[in-house]
Amino acid sequence: MGKINKKHNFGGDWTQKKLDVLSKYLSAYTTILKKYPIYKIAYIDAFAGTGTIKNRNVDMANSSLFADEIYNDTDAQEYINGSAKISLTVQPQFDKYIFIELEPNKAKSLQDIIENEFNHLKDKIKIENKDSNIVLRDLCNKDWQKHRALVFLDPYAMEAEWDTIQAIAKTKAIDLWILFPLGVSVNRLLMKNRNEIPENWSKALDKLFGTHDWYNEFYETKINISLFSEEEVTSKTATFDRIANFYIKRLKTIFVGVLDEPLYLYNSTNNPLFLLCFAAGNPKGADTAIKIARDIIGKINEPKN
Ligand SMILES: C[S@@+](CC[C@H](N)C(=O)[O-])C[C@H]1O[C@@H](n2cnc3c(N)ncnc32)[C@H](O)[C@@H]1O
């Protein structure tokens, strides 16, 4: 048995919610798609991690902008299954599992878990130790006529680029769950004074939204007229809801179906960290896919007794 060197320490209750949504959708997805044997179906986890997560309550509002990770090898009992492991236990199974993970040590830990616990599936599994934006764009360029896939994009922050999302949409064969870094990055990058936004932040926002339109969308310019002068004043109008709506609107420009009610994921102090969004690429399957996604999110949002 290979040793798992490092485990992945990230998240809180919102992590569990996100994984619950994914798990429920995956089961529904394979159950439905298995009725159409003409298609080979794949699960593509483009920010795969190690397969396990230490589920502590990280207050992401105080974390860095582009990444937050802490390794911890202690109390193994607090570990929960991450997205990769969840996907491997879903029934019916996928025909193929593609796990993309940039960090070599994490890709190795995932490899170890697979060898130890899912060896029976090893012929169906591929681990890519590369940048997911590159791997996905390449995959999306293939002939998708007889293939369908569910892609899960679960970055720490701004790593899922718009060009990649666009490539996914173009296949018309992929359903997508994506974690959009609403409060964890975007709202903080949109500084009160837009003239103070550093160029690299501005470029990062362009890459995330696939447009520079955010620059006018989230700011308003007014002319303040006094007795002796006229002054142009620009102020930030972005709210969490406005940012969310803008991203959903962007997704709608490229996907045939987009869930209008994404899941807001909050930290312990009730600040929205991420938005879990869903988009469906296939015109025939989109309505059903959206309905299932909506039902799952509706149930997750129901108050617990
Ligand atoms: C939030 S974690 C994913 C957690 C995982 N979905 C789970 O449930 O266990 C994000 C992961 O993406 C990896 N990552 C960051 N940038 C990446 C990139 N450009 N391509 C592939 N993986 C990346 C990080 O190393 C990290 O393991």
Ligand as a Chemical Component Dictionary entry (heavy atoms), coordinates in Angstrom:
data_LIG
# 
_chem_comp.id                   LIG 
_chem_comp.type                 NON-POLYMER 
_chem_comp.pdbx_formal_charge   0 
_chem_comp.three_letter_code    LIG 
# 
loop_
_chem_comp_atom.comp_id 
_chem_comp_atom.atom_id 
_chem_comp_atom.alt_atom_id 
_chem_comp_atom.type_symbol 
_chem_comp_atom.charge 
_chem_comp_atom.model_Cartn_x 
_chem_comp_atom.model_Cartn_y 
_chem_comp_atom.model_Cartn_z 
_chem_comp_atom.pdbx_ordinal 
LIG C1  C1  C 0  -10.140 23.804 -3.900  1  
LIG S1  S1  S 1  -8.913  22.648 -4.294  2  
LIG C2  C2  C 0  -9.831  21.323 -4.990  3  
LIG C3  C3  C 0  -10.498 20.456 -3.997  4  
LIG C4  C4  C 0  -11.103 19.211 -4.599  5  
LIG N1  N1  N 0  -12.102 19.533 -5.613  6  
LIG C5  C5  C 0  -11.724 18.340 -3.525  7  
LIG O1  O1  O 0  -12.952 18.329 -3.382  8  
LIG O2  O2  O -1 -10.943 17.655 -2.861  9  
LIG C6  C6  C 0  -8.132  23.309 -5.735  10 
LIG C7  C7  C 0  -7.042  22.396 -6.301  11 
LIG O3  O3  O 0  -6.681  22.868 -7.589  12 
LIG C8  C8  C 0  -5.267  22.764 -7.747  13 
LIG N2  N2  N 0  -4.914  23.732 -8.789  14 
LIG C9  C9  C 0  -4.718  25.061 -8.677  15 
LIG N3  N3  N 0  -4.495  25.617 -9.883  16 
LIG C10 C10 C 0  -4.588  24.613 -10.789 17 
LIG C11 C11 C 0  -4.495  24.553 -12.205 18 
LIG N4  N4  N 0  -4.257  25.659 -12.926 19 
LIG N5  N5  N 0  -4.665  23.369 -12.810 20 
LIG C12 C12 C 0  -4.905  22.246 -12.083 21 
LIG N6  N6  N 0  -4.999  22.236 -10.738 22 
LIG C13 C13 C 0  -4.855  23.400 -10.103 23 
LIG C14 C14 C 0  -4.722  23.044 -6.380  24 
LIG O4  O4  O 0  -3.430  22.490 -6.226  25 
LIG C15 C15 C 0  -5.762  22.364 -5.478  26 
LIG O5  O5  O 0  -5.411  21.040 -5.215  27 
# 
loop_
_chem_comp_bond.comp_id 
_chem_comp_bond.atom_id_1 
_chem_comp_bond.atom_id_2 
_chem_comp_bond.value_order 
_chem_comp_bond.pdbx_ordinal 
LIG C1  S1  SING 1  
LIG S1  C2  SING 2  
LIG S1  C6  SING 3  
LIG C2  C3  SING 4  
LIG C3  C4  SING 5  
LIG C4  N1  SING 6  
LIG C4  C5  SING 7  
LIG C5  O1  DOUB 8  
LIG C5  O2  SING 9  
LIG C6  C7  SING 10 
LIG C7  O3  SING 11 
LIG C7  C15 SING 12 
LIG O3  C8  SING 13 
LIG C8  N2  SING 14 
LIG C8  C14 SING 15 
LIG N2  C9  SING 16 
LIG N2  C13 SING 17 
LIG C9  N3  DOUB 18 
LIG N3  C10 SING 19 
LIG C10 C11 SING 20 
LIG C10 C13 DOUB 21 
LIG C11 N4  SING 22 
LIG C11 N5  DOUB 23 
LIG N5  C12 SING 24 
LIG C12 N6  DOUB 25 
LIG N6  C13 SING 26 
LIG C14 O4  SING 27 
LIG C14 C15 SING 28 
LIG C15 O5  SING 29 
# 
